[in-house]
Amino acid sequence: MCMSIIRGLGRTMFASYFIVKGTNSAMKPDSFVEDAEPVVDRLLPVVQRALPSSVGAYIPEDTRTLVRATGTAQAFGGVAMATGLARRLGAGVVAATMIPHVLASIPDKSLPKDERAAARSVLLRNIALLGGAMMASRDTAGRPSLAWRAADTQRRVSSAASSQRKAISSSVDDLSKSTRKKLKKAQDQAQKEIAKAQKKAEKKAKKAQKKIVD
């Protein structure tokens, strides 16, 4: 219970940054357009080439629209994480929206030393936020993931099938042993009966010979 509270509180605190930042980008995109334009100019052609033409046609080329869309997605992702509703999906959306921020914060080598140091701090912050979002997207709240449960079910089924095969094999072996014992007993009994019949026949033959002699 305590771990659930701590996990929920930490997730809400982490999501608050994306809610505020995303809301600002969606409501006031103009203040972010200048920083976003170099990244959009580099990434947009690559993304459009990578995606099918039917999908790439729907990606807006206007930087302001892209900033607003990214901010909206980031805010919704933050809300999903904070409320716990589709929290892993929300964290994945937030992680995707952080990629342009990481690329945009890479410091220019032509900047003065002090400005480069400040830019590196921003870059490290964005990388840390991206890493945190990626971790949150894989968080199962202490419960096994679907992949693990599927693999565990497969292992259980395989183990049960193996046990069943061994039980059947053992039963067959036991049945074979029992059958062999019964067969041997029947053979021994038949041999005894044959021996008795032979003795009786010999006795009768001797009696018949005595009568003939007499």
C-alpha positions as CSV (number, residue, x, y, z in Angstrom):
1,M,0.0,0.0,0.0
2,C,2.8,2.4,1.0
3,M,4.6,1.7,-2.3
4,S,1.5,2.4,-4.3
5,I,1.1,5.8,-2.6
6,I,4.7,6.7,-3.2
7,R,4.5,5.5,-6.8
8,G,1.4,7.5,-7.5
9,L,2.7,10.6,-5.8
10,G,6.0,10.5,-7.7
11,R,4.2,9.9,-11.0
12,T,2.0,12.9,-10.3
13,M,4.9,15.1,-9.5
14,F,6.8,14.0,-12.6
15,A,3.7,14.5,-14.8
16,S,3.2,18.1,-13.5
17,Y,6.1,19.4,-15.6
18,F,4.6,18.0,-18.8
19,I,1.1,19.3,-18.0
20,V,2.4,22.8,-17.4
21,K,4.9,22.8,-20.2
22,G,2.5,21.2,-22.7
23,T,-0.4,23.6,-21.7
24,N,1.9,26.6,-22.3
25,S,3.0,25.3,-25.7
26,A,-0.6,24.6,-26.7
27,M,-1.9,28.0,-25.5
28,K,1.1,30.2,-26.3
29,P,2.9,28.5,-29.2
30,D,4.4,31.7,-30.6
31,S,6.9,31.9,-27.7
32,F,8.3,28.5,-28.7
33,V,8.3,28.8,-32.5
34,E,11.8,30.4,-32.8
35,D,13.5,27.6,-30.8
36,A,11.5,24.9,-32.6
37,E,12.0,26.0,-36.2
38,P,15.6,24.6,-36.6
39,V,14.5,21.2,-35.3
40,V,11.3,21.2,-37.5
41,D,13.4,22.1,-40.6
42,R,15.7,19.1,-39.9
43,L,13.2,16.5,-38.7
44,L,10.1,17.2,-40.7
45,P,11.5,16.0,-44.1
46,V,13.0,12.9,-42.5
47,V,9.7,12.0,-40.8
48,Q,7.7,12.6,-44.0
49,R,10.0,10.4,-46.0
50,A,9.9,7.6,-43.3
51,L,6.1,7.6,-43.1
52,P,3.7,6.4,-45.9
53,S,2.6,9.2,-48.2
54,S,-1.0,8.8,-47.0
55,V,0.1,9.5,-43.4
56,G,2.8,12.0,-44.1
57,A,0.3,14.2,-45.9
58,Y,-1.5,14.9,-42.7
59,I,1.6,16.2,-40.8
60,P,1.4,20.0,-40.7
61,E,4.4,21.8,-42.1
62,D,3.7,25.0,-40.1
63,T,6.0,25.2,-37.1
64,R,3.4,27.0,-35.0
65,T,0.9,24.2,-35.6
66,L,3.4,21.5,-34.8
67,V,4.4,23.3,-31.5
68,R,0.7,23.5,-30.5
69,A,0.1,19.8,-31.4
70,T,3.2,18.7,-29.5
71,G,2.1,20.7,-26.5
72,T,-1.4,19.3,-26.6
73,A,-0.1,15.8,-26.7
74,Q,2.4,16.5,-23.9
75,A,-0.3,17.9,-21.7
76,F,-2.7,15.0,-22.3
77,G,0.1,12.6,-21.7
78,G,0.9,14.3,-18.4
79,V,-2.7,14.2,-17.3
80,A,-2.9,10.5,-18.2
81,M,0.2,9.8,-16.0
82,A,-1.0,12.0,-13.1
83,T,-4.5,10.4,-13.0
84,G,-3.4,6.9,-13.6
85,L,-5.8,6.5,-16.5
86,A,-3.8,5.0,-19.4
87,R,-0.7,6.1,-17.5
88,R,1.7,3.9,-19.5
89,L,0.3,5.1,-22.8
90,G,0.5,8.7,-21.5
91,A,4.1,8.2,-20.5
92,G,4.9,6.9,-24.0
93,V,3.3,9.9,-25.6
94,V,5.3,12.2,-23.3
95,A,8.5,10.4,-24.2
96,A,7.8,10.8,-27.9
97,T,7.1,14.6,-27.4
98,M,10.4,15.0,-25.6
99,I,12.5,13.8,-28.5
100,P,12.2,17.2,-30.4
101,H,13.0,19.0,-27.1
102,V,16.2,17.0,-26.7
103,L,17.3,17.7,-30.3
104,A,16.4,21.4,-30.0
105,S,18.5,21.7,-26.8
106,I,21.7,20.4,-28.3
107,P,24.1,23.4,-27.8
108,D,25.6,25.1,-30.9
109,K,29.4,24.9,-30.8
110,S,29.6,28.5,-32.0
111,L,28.0,29.8,-28.8
112,P,30.2,31.4,-26.1
113,K,31.4,29.1,-23.3
114,D,28.9,30.4,-20.7
115,E,26.0,29.9,-23.0
116,R,27.2,26.5,-24.1
117,A,27.3,25.5,-20.4
118,A,23.8,26.7,-19.8
119,A,22.6,24.9,-23.0
120,R,24.2,21.7,-21.8
121,S,22.3,21.9,-18.5
122,V,19.0,22.2,-20.5
123,L,20.1,19.3,-22.7
124,L,20.8,17.1,-19.7
125,R,17.5,18.1,-18.1
126,N,15.6,17.1,-21.3
127,I,17.5,13.8,-21.5
128,A,16.6,13.1,-17.9
129,L,13.0,13.9,-18.5
130,L,13.0,11.7,-21.6
131,G,14.6,8.8,-19.7
132,G,12.0,9.2,-16.8
133,A,9.1,9.1,-19.3
134,M,10.5,6.0,-20.9
135,M,10.8,4.3,-17.6
136,A,7.3,5.4,-16.6
137,S,6.0,3.9,-19.9
138,R,7.3,0.5,-18.8
139,D,6.2,0.7,-15.2
140,T,3.7,-2.0,-14.3
141,A,3.0,-0.8,-10.8
142,G,4.6,-3.9,-9.3
143,R,2.5,-6.3,-11.3
144,P,3.9,-8.6,-14.0
145,S,3.7,-7.3,-17.5
146,L,1.5,-8.9,-20.2
147,A,4.6,-10.3,-21.9
148,W,5.8,-11.9,-18.7
149,R,2.3,-13.3,-17.9
150,A,2.1,-14.8,-21.4
151,A,5.5,-16.4,-21.1
152,D,4.7,-17.7,-17.6
153,T,1.4,-19.2,-18.8
154,Q,3.3,-20.9,-21.7
155,R,5.9,-22.3,-19.2
156,R,3.1,-23.6,-16.9
157,V,1.3,-25.2,-19.8
158,S,4.5,-26.8,-21.1
159,S,5.3,-28.0,-17.5
160,A,1.8,-29.5,-17.1
161,A,2.0,-31.2,-20.5
162,S,5.4,-32.6,-19.6
163,S,4.1,-33.9,-16.3
164,Q,1.1,-35.4,-18.0
165,R,3.4,-37.2,-20.5
166,K,5.5,-38.6,-17.7
167,A,2.4,-39.8,-15.8
168,I,1.1,-41.5,-18.9
169,S,4.5,-43.1,-19.6
170,S,4.7,-44.3,-16.0
171,S,1.2,-45.7,-16.2
172,V,2.1,-47.5,-19.4
173,D,5.2,-48.9,-17.8
174,D,3.2,-50.0,-14.8
175,L,0.6,-51.6,-17.0
176,S,3.3,-53.4,-19.0
177,K,4.8,-54.7,-15.8
178,S,1.5,-55.9,-14.5
179,T,0.7,-57.5,-17.9
180,R,4.0,-59.3,-18.0
181,K,3.4,-60.6,-14.4
182,K,0.0,-61.9,-15.3
183,L,1.3,-63.5,-18.5
184,K,4.1,-65.2,-16.6
185,K,1.7,-66.4,-14.0
186,A,-0.6,-67.8,-16.7
187,Q,2.4,-69.5,-18.3
188,D,3.5,-71.1,-15.0
189,Q,-0.1,-72.2,-14.3
190,A,-0.3,-73.8,-17.8
191,Q,3.0,-75.6,-17.3
192,K,1.8,-77.0,-14.0
193,E,-1.5,-78.1,-15.5
194,I,0.4,-79.8,-18.4
195,A,2.7,-81.5,-15.9
196,K,-0.3,-82.8,-13.9
197,A,-1.9,-84.0,-17.1
198,Q,1.3,-85.8,-18.1
199,K,1.6,-87.5,-14.7
200,K,-2.1,-88.6,-14.8
201,A,-1.5,-89.9,-18.4
202,E,1.6,-91.8,-17.2
203,K,-0.3,-93.4,-14.3
204,K,-3.1,-94.5,-16.5
205,A,-0.7,-95.9,-19.0
206,K,1.1,-97.9,-16.2
207,K,-2.3,-99.2,-15.0
208,A,-3.2,-100.2,-18.5
209,Q,0.1,-102.1,-19.0
210,K,-0.4,-104.0,-15.6
211,K,-3.9,-105.1,-16.7
212,I,-2.5,-106.3,-20.0
213,V,0.2,-108.3,-18.3
214,D,-2.2,-109.8,-15.8
